[in-house]
């Protein structure tokens, strides 16, 4: 009892969540159970439908319905069996993880990563390591999803090298990569992807409206230090004390105790860094020129050739970068003597991914069946319908929309799929209230971030569990979720009030990122609200027989403005 009081109420709650969560079946079994539930629900709710947002008589687009598909029919079962292999092979995280791990395996087993991290720890103040890990997680979204594969295990290794619990390093990195998703000081592939859905939704109201891909850039860049500070505080004040001291065993204990950097290792690291710079120079030559090898066709939105081929090549670039750097380090440090050593290192890195591959197979089937059934899409539309009937307007509606987005995020992992459903509903709704499509998009990006770290449906959630179990064999889903809940709460508390203050200060959201919809946006909102009030007054006066009040009051309101213009002419 005394120990519980000492730990505090919040820590005890986290312990309970971890205990209950770890009583759940292992991830493979859990996903198998979820597959059975999805199949059963698709049969129970077969034929239930909703109108697809953005279609119907009000939009001028022929009505289209989203219907629950029964996967237990003859056609449904055929689809399951004939697509099972393709579903697994095309599971997005699978190829990315395995390809990058081939390169990382060489860099890790030659000793390059270990030496580089030791050097980093010796140069950077320990108080800033956590902050840099969280910030690095957010910035890693430039490399698509590579942060999940690279930064999260590096976070664990950094903390282990400092004598701290490696799970705290995993939590901090995961919070930055996934909980801070979308916040970045650099443009990412997410910006044009979301704008591509926002613009057609805005065209429902205004056919000429265009959305700049960087229309949320200022807000997202300003969020980086705030999320970094919040993530650091949670790590240091909640996660580290809760996890306590880490006691490594066996080979991990031996590795942890070897912190001295030998001269040959310094020399090898120097040459590996030179090789990294050389690769990056070649990448720059392929990307910077308008006609570069990794540049695409001309993009009217940015006024230059697009970077899509470069974005699509980031995973191969990461593989080449780590492979060459590890190879150079191994040759100089004498940890690579022949080509067989390189082959063995890549094979060893793949052998460590066995559990992830098994989990990925079952998770891929579940995600596919859930999408085929349309259950997630219908839940998203129904949830938005509930929000529209509540009657919120203005900032309360925006906050409610953020919360709805975060809840939908728990059942739909794809950012583009969620926004494809929600944008046609909320972008026009808020435009009619005078708010810009860009502000709705920004609200969605906030809601789509902090709840990422809480859902097992996140495609990379099984991978993070594998990383956790490397240091704690007894860890399960409950262990990871209980660690990440404080981050989700902290990020929500930090980002939503910041967004509200941003709106109240009237700051632009980004490049061509207005807060309000119209020519004189803020004045239009105020006039819109004033007109609504006058209409209400007029309606009441009409019922009482006094029909001239509205006209008289409006003419009186305009009179000072006319006098001011005349006086101004006289002054001139």
C-alpha positions in Angstrom: 0.0 0.0 0.0 2.8 2.4 0.9 4.6 1.5 -2.3 1.5 2.4 -4.3 1.2 5.8 -2.6 4.9 6.4 -3.3 4.4 5.7 -7.0 1.5 8.0 -7.3 -2.0 7.5 -8.7 -1.1 8.0 -12.3 1.7 5.4 -12.2 -0.6 2.9 -10.5 -3.1 3.4 -13.3 -0.4 2.8 -15.9 0.6 -0.4 -14.1 -3.0 -1.6 -14.2 -3.2 -0.8 -18.0 0.0 -2.7 -18.6 -1.2 -5.6 -16.5 -4.5 -5.9 -18.3 -2.9 -5.2 -21.7 -0.4 -8.0 -21.2 -3.2 -10.4 -20.4 -4.3 -10.1 -24.0 -3.0 -12.8 -26.4 0.3 -12.4 -28.2 0.1 -10.1 -31.2 -0.1 -12.9 -33.7 -3.0 -14.5 -31.8 -4.7 -11.1 -31.3 -4.7 -10.3 -34.9 -6.0 -13.7 -35.8 -8.9 -13.1 -33.3 -9.5 -9.7 -34.8 -9.7 -11.3 -38.3 -12.5 -13.6 -37.0 -14.3 -10.6 -35.5 -14.2 -8.6 -38.7 -15.5 -11.6 -40.7 -18.3 -12.0 -38.2 -19.2 -8.3 -38.2 -19.2 -8.2 -42.0 -21.8 -11.0 -42.0 -23.9 -9.4 -39.2 -24.0 -5.9 -40.8 -24.0 -7.0 -44.4 -25.9 -4.5 -46.6 -25.7 -1.6 -44.1 -24.8 1.6 -46.1 -24.1 5.3 -45.8 -23.9 8.0 -48.4 -20.3 8.6 -49.5 -19.2 12.1 -48.5 -19.0 14.5 -51.4 -21.7 12.8 -53.4 -25.5 13.3 -53.6 -27.9 15.9 -54.8 -26.3 18.7 -52.7 -23.0 18.3 -54.4 -23.9 17.8 -58.0 -22.1 14.4 -58.0 -24.2 11.3 -58.5 -25.0 9.6 -55.2 -22.7 6.9 -54.2 -23.1 4.6 -51.1 -20.5 2.9 -48.9 -21.9 -0.6 -48.2 -20.7 -3.2 -45.7 -19.4 -6.1 -47.7 -20.0 -9.6 -46.4 -16.7 -11.5 -46.5 -18.3 -14.9 -45.7 -20.1 -15.2 -49.0 -18.7 -17.3 -51.9 -17.2 -14.2 -53.5 -15.8 -12.9 -50.2 -14.1 -16.2 -49.4 -12.7 -16.4 -52.9 -11.3 -12.9 -52.5 -9.6 -13.9 -49.2 -7.9 -17.0 -50.5 -6.9 -15.7 -54.0 -5.4 -12.5 -52.5 -3.8 -13.9 -49.4 -0.2 -14.0 -50.8 -0.5 -10.7 -52.6 -1.9 -9.0 -49.4 1.1 -10.2 -47.5 3.7 -9.3 -50.2 2.2 -5.9 -50.7 1.8 -5.0 -47.0 3.5 -1.5 -47.0 5.7 -1.8 -44.0 7.1 -5.3 -44.9 9.2 -4.4 -47.9 10.4 -1.1 -46.3 11.5 -2.8 -43.1 13.3 -5.7 -44.7 15.1 -3.7 -47.4 16.3 -1.1 -44.9 17.3 -3.8 -42.4 19.6 -5.4 -45.0 21.7 -2.2 -45.0 21.4 -1.6 -41.3 22.5 -5.2 -40.6 25.8 -4.6 -42.3 26.2 -1.2 -40.5 25.3 -2.8 -37.1 27.4 -6.0 -37.3 30.5 -4.3 -38.5 30.3 -2.1 -35.4 29.7 1.2 -37.2 26.4 2.0 -35.5 27.7 1.1 -32.0 30.8 3.3 -32.4 28.8 6.2 -33.9 26.4 6.2 -31.0 29.2 6.0 -28.4 30.8 9.0 -30.1 27.4 10.8 -30.1 26.9 10.2 -26.4 30.4 11.4 -25.6 29.8 14.7 -27.4 26.2 15.6 -26.6 25.1 16.6 -23.0 23.0 13.8 -21.6 20.2 16.3 -20.7 19.7 16.9 -24.4 19.8 13.3 -25.7 16.1 12.7 -25.0 15.1 16.0 -26.7 17.2 15.2 -29.8 15.6 11.7 -30.0 12.0 13.1 -29.9 12.9 15.9 -32.4 14.8 13.4 -34.6 11.6 11.2 -34.6 9.5 14.0 -36.0 12.1 15.0 -38.6 12.4 11.4 -39.7 9.1 11.7 -41.5 11.1 13.3 -44.4 12.3 9.7 -45.0 8.7 8.4 -45.1 8.5 5.6 -42.5 12.2 4.9 -42.1 12.1 6.4 -38.6 10.2 3.4 -37.3 13.0 1.1 -38.6 16.0 3.2 -37.8 15.4 5.7 -35.1 13.4 3.6 -32.6 16.2 0.9 -32.1 18.8 3.7 -32.1 16.8 5.4 -29.2 17.1 2.1 -27.3 20.8 1.8 -28.0 21.5 5.4 -27.0 19.7 5.0 -23.6 21.4 1.6 -23.0 24.8 3.2 -23.7 24.1 5.9 -21.1 23.2 3.2 -18.5 19.5 4.1 -18.7 16.5 1.8 -19.5 16.4 1.1 -23.3 12.6 1.0 -23.2 12.5 4.7 -22.3 14.6 5.3 -25.4 12.2 3.3 -27.5 9.2 5.2 -26.0 10.8 8.6 -26.7 11.7 7.7 -30.3 8.3 6.1 -31.0 6.6 9.2 -29.5 8.5 11.5 -31.9 8.2 9.3 -35.0 4.5 8.5 -34.6 2.9 10.7 -31.9 4.5 13.8 -33.5 3.6 12.7 -37.0 3.1 15.6 -39.4 5.1 18.1 -37.3 8.3 18.9 -39.2 10.5 21.9 -40.2 11.0 20.3 -43.6 8.3 19.6 -46.3 7.4 15.9 -46.5 5.4 13.7 -48.8 2.4 14.0 -46.5 1.9 17.7 -47.4 1.0 17.2 -51.1 -0.8 14.0 -50.3 -3.3 15.7 -47.9 -3.7 18.8 -50.1 -4.7 16.5 -53.0 -7.8 15.5 -50.9 -8.4 18.9 -49.4 -8.7 20.7 -52.7 -11.5 18.6 -54.3 -13.4 18.8 -51.0 -13.1 22.6 -51.1 -14.2 22.6 -54.8 -17.6 21.4 -53.6 -18.2 25.0 -52.3 -15.8 26.9 -54.5 -14.8 25.2 -57.8 -11.9 27.7 -58.3 -10.3 27.1 -54.9 -6.8 25.7 -54.8 -4.8 24.4 -51.8 -1.0 24.9 -51.6 0.8 21.7 -50.4 2.7 23.9 -47.9 -0.4 25.6 -46.6 0.1 24.2 -43.1 3.9 24.5 -43.0 4.2 27.4 -40.4 2.0 25.6 -37.9 3.6 22.2 -38.3 7.1 23.7 -38.1 6.2 25.7 -34.9 4.9 22.5 -33.4 8.3 20.7 -33.5 9.9 22.3 -30.4 6.7 22.2 -28.5 6.2 18.5 -29.1 9.9 18.0 -28.4 9.7 19.6 -25.0 6.5 17.7 -24.1 8.0 14.4 -25.2 11.2 15.1 -23.2 9.2 16.0 -20.1 7.1 12.8 -20.2 10.2 10.7 -20.8 12.2 12.2 -17.9 9.4 12.7 -15.4 7.1 9.8 -16.0 8.6 7.0 -18.1 12.2 6.8 -16.8 11.1 6.8 -13.1 8.4 4.2 -13.8 10.7 1.8 -15.6 13.4 2.1 -13.0 16.9 0.6 -13.4 17.7 -1.7 -16.3 19.7 -4.8 -15.6 21.1 -6.2 -18.8 22.1 -9.9 -19.0 24.5 -12.0 -21.0 25.8 -10.6 -24.3 23.9 -7.4 -23.7 25.7 -6.9 -20.4 29.1 -7.4 -22.1 28.1 -4.9 -24.9 26.9 -2.4 -22.4 30.1 -2.4 -20.4 32.4 -1.8 -23.5 32.3 2.0 -24.0 35.9 2.8 -25.0 36.4 3.8 -28.6 39.6 2.3 -30.0 41.9 4.2 -32.5 41.0 1.7 -35.3 37.3 2.3 -34.6 37.8 6.1 -34.8 39.6 5.7 -38.1 36.9 3.4 -39.5 34.1 5.7 -38.4 35.9 8.6 -40.1 36.0 6.8 -43.4 32.4 5.6 -43.1 31.3 9.2 -42.5 33.2 10.2 -45.6 31.4 7.5 -47.6 28.1 8.8 -46.3 28.9 12.3 -47.4 29.9 10.9 -50.8 26.5 9.1 -51.2 24.6 12.2 -50.1 26.5 14.3 -52.7 25.4 11.9 -55.4 21.8 12.0 -54.2 21.9 15.8 -54.2 23.2 15.8 -57.8 20.3 13.5 -58.7 17.7 15.7 -56.9 18.7 19.4 -56.9 18.9 20.1 -60.7 15.5 20.5 -62.3 16.3 17.8 -64.8 18.0 15.5 -62.2 17.7 11.8 -62.3 15.3 11.7 -59.3 13.1 14.6 -60.4 9.7 14.1 -62.0 7.5 16.1 -64.3 6.6 19.8 -63.9 4.3 20.4 -61.0 2.2 23.6 -61.3 1.6 23.7 -57.5 5.3 24.2 -56.7 6.3 25.8 -60.1 9.1 23.3 -60.7 9.7 19.6 -61.5 8.2 17.5 -58.7 10.2 15.4 -56.2 8.0 12.3 -56.3 10.7 10.0 -57.8 13.0 11.1 -55.0 10.4 10.5 -52.3 9.7 7.0 -53.8 13.4 6.3 -53.8 14.1 7.1 -50.1 14.0 3.5 -48.9 16.6 2.3 -51.5 18.7 5.3 -50.7 18.6 4.5 -47.0 19.6 0.9 -47.8 22.6 2.0 -50.0 23.6 4.6 -47.4 23.8 2.1 -44.5 25.2 -0.7 -46.6 28.1 1.3 -48.1 28.9 3.1 -44.8 28.9 -0.3 -42.9 31.0 -1.9 -45.6 33.6 0.8 -45.5 33.7 0.7 -41.7 34.0 -3.1 -41.7 36.9 -3.1 -44.2 38.8 -0.4 -42.3 38.1 -1.9 -38.9 38.9 -5.4 -40.1 35.5 -6.8 -39.1 34.9 -7.6 -42.8 37.5 -9.9 -44.3 35.7 -11.3 -47.4 32.3 -11.2 -49.1 31.1 -14.2 -47.0 31.2 -11.9 -43.9 29.0 -9.4 -45.7 26.5 -12.1 -46.7 26.5 -13.5 -43.1 25.8 -10.1 -41.7 22.8 -9.5 -43.9 21.5 -13.0 -43.2 21.9 -12.4 -39.4 19.9 -9.2 -39.7 17.1 -11.0 -41.5 17.0 -13.8 -38.9 16.3 -11.3 -36.2 13.1 -10.2 -38.1 11.5 -13.6 -38.0 8.9 -12.7 -35.4 8.0 -9.5 -37.2 7.5 -11.3 -40.5 5.0 -13.7 -38.8 3.2 -10.8 -37.2 3.2 -8.9 -40.4 1.5 -11.8 -42.3 -1.4 -11.9 -39.9 -1.6 -8.1 -39.5 -1.7 -7.6 -43.3 -4.6 -10.0 -43.6 -6.6 -8.2 -40.9 -6.0 -4.7 -42.4 -7.0 -6.0 -45.8 -10.2 -7.7 -44.6 -11.2 -4.7 -42.5 -10.8 -2.4 -45.5 -12.7 -4.8 -47.8 -15.6 -4.9 -45.4 -15.9 -1.1 -45.3 -16.6 -1.3 -41.6 -14.0 1.4 -40.9 -15.3 3.8 -43.5 -18.9 3.5 -42.2 -17.8 4.0 -38.6 -15.9 7.2 -39.7 -18.9 8.6 -41.6 -21.3 7.8 -38.7 -18.9 9.4 -36.2 -18.8 12.6 -38.3 -22.6 12.6 -38.6 -22.9 12.5 -34.8 -20.5 15.5 -34.6 -22.5 17.5 -37.1 -25.8 17.0 -35.2 -24.2 18.3 -31.9 -24.5 21.8 -33.2 -21.0 23.1 -32.5 -19.7 26.1 -34.4 -16.4 27.8 -34.7 -13.5 26.8 -32.5 -15.5 24.3 -30.4 -16.4 22.5 -33.7 -12.7 22.5 -34.7 -11.7 21.0 -31.4 -14.4 18.4 -31.6 -13.2 17.6 -35.1 -9.7 17.1 -33.8 -11.0 14.6 -31.2 -13.1 12.8 -33.7 -10.1 12.5 -36.0 -8.0 11.0 -33.2 -10.7 8.4 -32.4 -11.1 7.4 -36.1 -7.3 7.1 -36.1 -7.7 4.2 -33.7 -9.6 2.1 -36.2 -8.1 3.3 -39.5 -4.3 3.4 -39.9 -4.0 5.1 -43.2 -3.8 9.0 -43.0 -4.9 9.3 -46.7 -7.9 6.9 -46.3 -9.2 8.8 -43.3 -8.8 12.2 -44.9 -10.5 10.9 -48.1 -13.6 10.2 -46.0 -13.5 13.2 -43.6 -12.4 16.0 -46.0 -15.7 16.0 -48.1 -17.7 16.3 -44.9 -15.8 18.9 -42.8 -14.0 21.0 -45.3 -17.3 22.3 -47.0 -19.0 22.5 -43.5 -16.3 24.8 -42.1 -16.1 26.8 -45.4 -19.8 27.6 -45.0 -19.0 28.9 -41.5 -16.2 31.0 -43.0 -13.2 28.9 -42.1 -10.6 27.9 -44.7 -10.0 24.4 -46.0 -6.4 24.8 -44.8 -7.6 25.2 -41.1 -9.7 22.0 -41.4 -6.7 20.2 -42.8 -4.5 21.4 -40.0 -7.0 20.3 -37.4 -7.1 16.8 -39.0 -3.3 16.6 -39.0 -3.2 17.3 -35.2 -6.0 14.7 -34.5 -4.3 12.2 -36.7 -1.0 12.3 -34.8 -1.1 11.8 -31.1 -3.4 8.7 -31.1 -1.1 6.9 -33.5 1.0 5.5 -30.6 -2.0 3.9 -28.9 -3.5 1.7 -31.6 -2.3 -1.9 -32.4 -3.7 -1.3 -35.9 -0.8 1.0 -36.7 1.1 -1.0 -39.3 4.4 -0.5 -37.5 3.0 -1.4 -34.0 4.1 -5.0 -34.3 7.6 -3.9 -35.2 7.9 -1.7 -32.1 6.7 -4.6 -29.9 9.6 -6.7 -31.4 12.0 -4.0 -30.5 10.6 -3.9 -26.9 10.8 -7.6 -26.5 14.5 -7.5 -27.4 15.1 -6.0 -24.0 12.1 -7.4 -22.1 11.0 -10.9 -23.1 7.8 -10.6 -21.0 6.7 -7.4 -22.6 3.5 -7.3 -24.6 0.9 -4.9 -26.0 0.0 -3.6 -22.6 3.7 -2.7 -21.9 3.9 -0.6 -25.0 0.5 1.1 -24.7 1.0 1.9 -21.0 4.3 3.6 -21.9 2.7 5.6 -24.7 -0.5 6.9 -23.0 1.3 9.7 -21.2 2.8 10.9 -24.5 -0.6 10.9 -26.2 -2.1 13.0 -23.4 0.8 15.4 -23.3 0.9 15.9 -27.0 -2.9 16.5 -27.1 -2.7 19.0 -24.2 0.2 20.8 -26.0 -1.0 20.9 -29.6 -4.7 21.6 -29.3 -4.3 24.8 -27.1 -1.5 25.9 -29.3 -3.7 25.6 -32.4 -6.5 27.6 -30.6 -4.1 30.4 -29.7 -2.7 30.3 -33.3 -6.3 30.9 -34.6 -7.0 33.6 -32.0 -3.8 35.5 -33.0 -4.8 35.3 -36.6 -1.4 33.8 -37.7 -1.2 32.3 -41.2 -1.0 28.5 -41.2 1.6 28.3 -43.9 2.4 29.4 -47.5 -1.0 30.5 -48.9 -2.6 29.1 -45.7 -5.3 31.5 -44.6 -7.4 30.9 -41.5 -10.6 32.1 -43.0 -12.4 31.6 -46.3 -13.1 34.7 -48.3 -11.4 37.9 -49.6 -11.3 39.7 -46.3 -11.4 36.6 -44.2 -11.6 37.6 -40.6 -13.9 40.5 -41.4 -16.1 38.1 -43.3 -16.4 35.8 -40.3 -17.3 38.7 -38.0 -19.8 40.0 -40.6 -21.3 36.5 -41.0 -21.8 36.2 -37.2 -23.3 39.7 -37.0 -25.7 39.0 -39.9 -26.8 35.8 -38.1 -27.6 37.8 -35.0 -29.5 40.4 -37.1 -31.5 37.7 -38.8 -32.5 36.3 -35.5 -33.5 39.7 -34.3 -35.5 40.3 -37.5 -37.3 37.0 -37.2 -38.3 37.8 -33.6 -39.4 41.4 -34.6 -41.4 40.0 -37.6 -43.3 37.8 -35.2 -44.1 40.9 -33.0 -45.1 43.0 -36.1 -42.1 45.3 -36.1 -40.6 44.6 -39.6 -38.5 47.7 -40.0 -36.0 47.1 -37.2 -33.5 45.1 -39.2 -33.3 47.5 -42.1 -33.1 50.6 -39.9 -30.3 49.1 -37.7 -28.3 48.1 -40.7 -28.6 51.5 -42.3 -27.6 53.1 -39.0 -24.6 50.8 -38.9 -23.4 51.9 -42.3 -23.9 55.7 -41.7 -20.8 56.4 -39.7 -18.7 54.6 -42.4 -20.2 57.0 -45.1 -19.5 60.0 -43.0 -16.0 58.9 -42.5 -15.4 58.6 -46.2 -16.8 62.2 -46.8 -14.7 63.6 -44.1 -11.7 61.9 -45.5 -12.4 63.5 -48.9 -12.8 67.0 -47.3 -9.5 66.5 -45.5 -7.7 65.7 -48.8 
